[in-house]
């Protein structure tokens, strides 16, 4: 009887700890939805192997314009979008990973997965870096060349008018041993580039 009671007590404790873990995960997920997201910067920028992280030199400009106006079969563009995530809640906000969709000037630019846990305490602002790699030549095949050139010029600091960026985030959370994905996307909008 004592063994049965101990097993029953252990099972109840496991159930209660599972409920606490579930409630904690749900609270952190809810708090994440209520965070304030803001564009901070673009870093680690390179196009067709040219490193633009330190800025654009006058010698690079003709080379980049030639790359954009030419017929290269591949033009890799790599960068990191850094976003500030400000937790306005009274508790922590966190996720395990997320799916993202990035659109720039109404062009579906890229989709991908961010597979690193992220945690931001109550009242804290933390930088969320999203590494992106796309092939500009591939995007140009399905969209207006001039629209894509405008976007790239804004990336490298040569654009005249700003580009509008929409990032949609669909986070996943760890609940016990399971990964649960949010049914909704969290939208983040900002503009960059232009004079």
Secondary structure, DSSP 8 states (H G I E B T S, - for coil): -HHHHHHHHHHHHHHHHHHHHHHHHHHHHHHHHTSEEEEEEEEEEEETTEE-TT---HHHHHHHHHHHHS--S--EEEEEEEEEEE--SSS-EEESEEEEEEEETTEEEEEEEE-S-EEE-TT-EEEEEEEEEEEHHHHHHHS-HHHHHHHHHHHHT--SS-EEEEEEEEEEEEETTEEEE-SS-EEEEEEE---
